[in-house]
Amino acid sequence: MAEPTSTGIAVAGAFGAGIAGVLAGVDSAAAVGSLCGSVIYFISSKELQMPERLAYFLISFVMGYLLAPAITGIEAWGIKPFTMPAPAAFGASLMVVTISLAALKRKGRAPVDGGLDG
């Protein structure tokens, strides 16, 4: 029978290898940029209750990280404003919740002409 310490070391090693495998595909620059943007959003939204702030923080962090590759690919008139993933994730995490909330508020408004075409 194996000693408890050797079994514990084997389990810890397997767990560490699993975590390393999961983190191997993480873009650390985009993660840091997204974290910085979501922290700024969290700090600046003092008018919201804490559960809302935490939810928006998580949404901002995750979506900022996920949108970074798309933003680095944007090119307008031959200019690429975000060539590195960290600034792209930073900008995305700052804007994703603000744009989403503005779109939701705009959708909730009634059309000026009553919604009838013609």
N, C-alpha and C positions, 0 to 999 in steps of 0.2 A: 504494500500500500504506500502511496506517495505521501511525503511529508506535507503538512499544511502550508509551510512556507514556499515550497517549490510549486505547489498547485496555485497558490496565490500569485506567485511571480508569473507563471504561465498565463493565468487569466488576465493579469494586468498587462502583460506584453501583447496578448491578442487584442485587448481593448485598445491599447495604444496604436497598434498597427491598423486597426479599423478606423480610428479617428484620423490617423495620418492619411489613410486612403481617401477618406471623405474630404479632407482639407486640401488634397493635392490639386484639385481643380479650382480652388478659390483664387480669384484675382484680388490680392491683398490691397493693391492701390485703389481699386474700385470700392472695396469694402471700407477702407479708411475714409475715402471721400464721401461715401454714402453716410457713414457714421457721423462725420463732422456736420454734414448738412442736416441730418435728422436731429442732432443735438441742438443746433441753432434754432431749428423750427420748434423743438420742445421748449427751449428756454424762452423764446419770444412769444409763445402763445399762452400767456399768463391768465387770460380771460376765460380759458376753458377749464373744466373740472379735470382732476387728475386722471380718471379712467379714460377720458377722451384724449388727453394729452399723450398717455401711454399708447393708446391704440394708433393715433396718428404718428407717433414716433416709430412704432414698428412698421407701419405701412410705408412711411417715408424711407426708412432704412432699407427694407426689402426691395421696394420698387425702384429706389435710386440705384441700388446695386444691379438690378435686372435691366434697367434702361440704359446703363452706361455704354454697353457695346453699340446700341442703336444710335445713341447721340454722338459717339465718336465717328460714326459713319456718315453723319450729315455733312453735306457740302452745298454751299450756296455761292454762285458766281465765282467758282474756283477757290473759295475760301473755306477751310475747315476750322471752325471756331474751337472745337474741342478735339485735340489730337491725342490727348492722354486720358486714360480711364478715370483717374482720380478727380480732376475738375469736372468731367462729364457726370460722374456719379454724384458729386457735390451739388451741382446745379439741378440735376434731376430730383434728388431727394428734397431739395428746398422747394421745388415747384410742383411736385406731383400731387400733394394733398391740396395745395392752394388752387390749382387748376381744376382738380376733381370737385372740390366743394363749390367753386364758382360755376362749373358746368351743371351741377345738381341744382343749385339755386336758380340758375337761368332756366332750366328745364321745368321747374315748378311754377314759373310765371305764366299767366294766360297771355295768349297772343293779343296784340293791340287791336286787330281787326276782327276779333272773335274766331279766328282760325278758319274762316271761309275764304277760299280762293275764288276770285272772279267778281 
